Amino acid sequence: MPWKGSAAMPFTLSSVHLYAPKMSGVYALFADNAWFYVGESDNISAALMNHLRGKKTWEAELDPKYFAFELLSGSARGARKDKLQTAYSPAYSWRETAWIRNQQSAAIEPHI
């Protein structure tokens, strides 16, 4: 499944501030050869800033280097997130109130 969104950008406060849109869509956090997380939000910029400012345990442990996003809204956003999670098997997912390490996370090059 090809990525249809932005190019990979450094996962830093300045880069998120400059390049992440305050719009609805899906986003991915990854390193050179591993997908860590695929999320969705009404405000991609705010969601990424929350990840950076909060530095959850999984982020500190895995240290994602890049982010990328696709602009989508409504049901298309949720469907795309589900497809990306199935295709790339990110290492973590969010369930209710906790980060869950996925059982079969794959080291798949993001191709972004």
N, C-alpha and C positions, 0 to 999 in steps of 0.2 A: 504494500500500500504506500504510494508516494505521499510525501509531505506536501501540502498545498499552500503553505503559509510563508512566513518570513524566513529569512536566512538565520543562521545561528548567531546570537549576540552574546557578549560576555554577561554573566549573571552577577552584575555589580549594581550598587545603588545608582551610580551615575548613568550607566547604560540603560537600566530600567526606566529611570526618569526621562531620559532623552528619547527612547525608542518604543517603549511599551505603550500601546494606546489605552485610553480611558474608555474602551469600548468592549462590547460583548464578544466572547470567543473562547477558544480552547488554547491552552499553552502547555509547553513541555519543558521540563528541567532535565538536563543530561550532561554527561562528560564526553570524552572522546569516543568511547565505545560502549556506553551503557545509558539506558533510559532510566531515570529515577522516578519521575512522576509526570502524569498527564492530568491536568486540571481544567476546569471550566469556570468562567466568572462573567458577571455583567460588566466588570471593570478589570481588565487584564492587568493594567498597571498597578492598581491597588492590591490585587491578589499577589503579584510578584513582590511588591514592597513588603507585604505582610510576611512572606516567606523569608525575605532577607533580614528584616528587623527582628523576627521571632527566632530565627535559626533553631528550628526544631532539632531534636536529637538525630533524626535520620539525615537532615541536611548537613549537620556538622560531621557526622560519621562518613557520609558519602561524598560530600563536597561537590555538588553540581557546578560545572564551569560555565554552562551556556543555558540560554532560554530561547524559545522561538514561539510563535503564536500564529493562529489562523482566526480571522474575524468571522464570526458566525453568531446567529441569534436564534432564540426560540428552540424548537425541537431539533433543529439541525445541529445545534451546538452539542446537545446531549448525545445525539446519535454519533456525531463525529468523535467525541471523546471516547465512547464505547468502542468504536472501530479502531481507534489508535491504541487503546489499552489492549485490545485483542491482538493487534498486529505486532506491537512492540514489547509487550509484557514488561511494563515498568516495574522497578524494584519495590515501589511503595504505592499504597492507595490510602485514601481517607475514608474511614468508616465511622460515621456518627460523631464520635469525640476523640478518636485516636488514630494515629498512623499505624498501619498494618504492613509488615514486610510480606510481600507476595511470595508464595511458595516457589513458583517457577519463573523467577525474574531472569531475563536473558541478557546477555551482553551482545546487543545488536547495534551495529553502527547506525546512528540516527539518519544518515543520508539527507542532511539539511544543508 
